[in-house]
Amino acid sequence: MDTGVGIAAPFGRLLRALRQSRRLTIEELAEASGVSGRAIGDMERGKSRRPHRGTVTALAQGLELDDAAHAELLGAARA
């Protein structure tokens, strides 16, 4: 999936782009992923730049990402 953001973009921008492309609010993603809305907001604003792999996987599942998009999100989290 081409999000138009690119893997070099900060994790938060990529997360926000993916969430918005699915027309989800932070609260809806929190419910779908099990990650708190506050944590998601912090990640999107760049306050939390290096989330744990389990958190990224939970977000990917909540966003219903395919393998390629999940890998892109993981890569952005490691960058």
Stockholm file with secondary structure:
# STOCKHOLM 1.0

chainA/1-79         MDTGVGIAAPFGRLLRALRQSRRLTIEELAEASGVSGRAIGDMERGKSRRPHRGTVTALAQGLELDDAAHAELLGAARA
#=GR chainA/1-79 SS CCCSSCTTSCHHHHHHHHHHHTTCCHHHHHHHHSCCHHHHHHHHTTSSCSCCHHHHHHHHHHHTCCHHHHHHHHHHHHC
#=GC SS_cons        CCCSSCTTSCHHHHHHHHHHHTTCCHHHHHHHHSCCHHHHHHHHTTSSCSCCHHHHHHHHHHHTCCHHHHHHHHHHHHC
//
